[in-house]
């Protein structure tokens, strides 16, 4: 008998349908998309609107909608806070000594020398001190 590429009739008449769909329990994170709205760069992933406040909406009492950030009067703009030409802000002392020259020798550390000598005494037996 020739090989047939057909399923048997039992599987056709009684298809095996799972009790729960695989898509019911699969969680996928939101993906960034570029739907050619503005550019070819992917858009920012949106997880929701802010603020959430557990279904109570935005906290309107904390949102400042009045024009209090701008000053209501212009009287404060004419004040002089600092004199423009202050001559004594950065005094130059001609008697100040020049800055020290950089060191022309290698710095030494007495603690490092002591530690190195103790190491040599303990572990390097071939060194004669």
Order of alpha helices (4+ residues) and beta strands (2+ residues): alpha-alpha
